[in-house]
Amino acid sequence: MKIYLDNASTTKMSDAALAAMTSALKEDYANPSSLHSMGQRMKELLETARNDVAERLGALPSEIYFTSGGSESDNQAIISVAKSALKTGKKTIITTAFEHHAVLHTLEKLESEGFTVKYLPVGKTGNVSAEQVAAAIDEDTCLVSVMAANNEIGSLLPIKEIGAVCKDKRVPFHTDAVQAVGHVKINVNKQNIDLLSLSAHKFHGPKGIGALYARRGVRLKSLIEGGAQERGKRAGTENLPAILGMAAALKEETSNIEANAKKITAMRDKLIKGLSTIPHSVLNGDTKNRLPGNVHFCFEGIEGESLLLLLDSYGIEASSGSACTSGSLDPSHVLLAIGHPHEIAHGSLRLTISRYNTDEEIEQTIPAVKKVVERLRNMSPVWRDKVNGVKPFLLP
Ligand SMILES: *Cc1c(COP(=O)(O)O)cnc(C)c1O
């Protein structure tokens, strides 16, 4: 039996999303740009999906652009605002040290082109405050990009307050809300958001589809040249089956958001409680403001990769939480940002829960993790040195 606890990487598609996609894949195959009646019907389906996505974010349909996912939305949001600011001469972008690589690598590219990026520290708890953002903004600031929820350690950031600071200082505010949408309530107006990235496969929709919300008045630049789809901001024939799947998934998840969060949070807290009894370990991320489904620990004296492989042999599918490709020895930038030394950062485990998980699965996972941690520690010479007092313990 398999226990899938890697829902921050991607999620299983819901029946609602599958049903919406299947009919489009089988029958609704015309191009929405075609003038014949089937094409025009596809155009209607496309615009209905846009209305649905907009409504669930509190946005206008004309403010929603369909993209290939979270990475593309992040790239387009940041590059559009930065390049538009060139004519004002403003060249500083404010972000956090623990953004997703889709944001960080886009910003690195802009740094190489002459922009300045300020990376706000996220402290031991892994969060930033609106006051930190306010203090960092100056007359050279052209953009603030702060994620709504961290994909590794699950911190929920004070987006509404950060948005209010940006609004007050008239600086455009982008949020990578890929981990938040469908899991916690998002409303672009109430939360003062100017640009927002989302991705369907993180909320039980299909992969390879996402959206960028851009408030009316924000000028987008297209990353892909070609046809006039998406009002000239994203060329290419629309992926209508995926768009319909995404809209169906978003409707379903946002309709049940409170009940799902309650159920998932209860499983999360049970798992955290169970794993907290492992000595020389630490729960990472903000303990109070935390995604319903995120559990993230570091265990001293353990290699994350070995932990994952052994858990897999028990049928538990987990992650180290670090997005780095296997083979790389670099520890997670997120764990370094919250102040862990390399040794501790290497021993990480991320277990992310969805509404498809059960209490029983959580109950089976707790002893399995304990057993695997113990087994790996017993095999480790470094651990033996610590136990014998030759090397100090770093975690209580
Ligand atoms: C998954 C993820 C992305 C990338 O989304 P894709 O649709 O896979 O490109 C970006 N940001 C965050 C926070 C994510 O979790």
Ligand as a Chemical Component Dictionary entry (heavy atoms), coordinates in Angstrom:
data_LIG
# 
_chem_comp.id                   LIG 
_chem_comp.type                 NON-POLYMER 
_chem_comp.pdbx_formal_charge   0 
_chem_comp.three_letter_code    LIG 
# 
loop_
_chem_comp_atom.comp_id 
_chem_comp_atom.atom_id 
_chem_comp_atom.alt_atom_id 
_chem_comp_atom.type_symbol 
_chem_comp_atom.charge 
_chem_comp_atom.model_Cartn_x 
_chem_comp_atom.model_Cartn_y 
_chem_comp_atom.model_Cartn_z 
_chem_comp_atom.pdbx_ordinal 
LIG C1 C1 C 0 5.208 24.399 -7.623  1  
LIG C2 C2 C 0 5.540 25.819 -7.377  2  
LIG C3 C3 C 0 5.861 26.687 -8.432  3  
LIG C4 C4 C 0 5.991 26.199 -9.852  4  
LIG O1 O1 O 0 4.752 25.866 -10.397 5  
LIG P1 P1 P 0 4.709 24.983 -11.748 6  
LIG O2 O2 O 0 3.278 25.008 -12.150 7  
LIG O3 O3 O 0 5.163 23.622 -11.374 8  
LIG O4 O4 O 0 5.587 25.659 -12.730 9  
LIG C5 C5 C 0 6.121 28.001 -8.139  10 
LIG N1 N1 N 0 6.050 28.464 -6.887  11 
LIG C6 C6 C 0 5.733 27.671 -5.836  12 
LIG C7 C7 C 0 5.655 28.253 -4.469  13 
LIG C8 C8 C 0 5.474 26.318 -6.051  14 
LIG O5 O5 O 0 5.170 25.542 -5.009  15 
# 
loop_
_chem_comp_bond.comp_id 
_chem_comp_bond.atom_id_1 
_chem_comp_bond.atom_id_2 
_chem_comp_bond.value_order 
_chem_comp_bond.pdbx_ordinal 
LIG C1 C2 SING 1  
LIG C2 C3 SING 2  
LIG C2 C8 DOUB 3  
LIG C3 C4 SING 4  
LIG C3 C5 DOUB 5  
LIG C4 O1 SING 6  
LIG O1 P1 SING 7  
LIG P1 O2 DOUB 8  
LIG P1 O3 SING 9  
LIG P1 O4 SING 10 
LIG C5 N1 SING 11 
LIG N1 C6 DOUB 12 
LIG C6 C7 SING 13 
LIG C6 C8 SING 14 
LIG C8 O5 SING 15 
# 
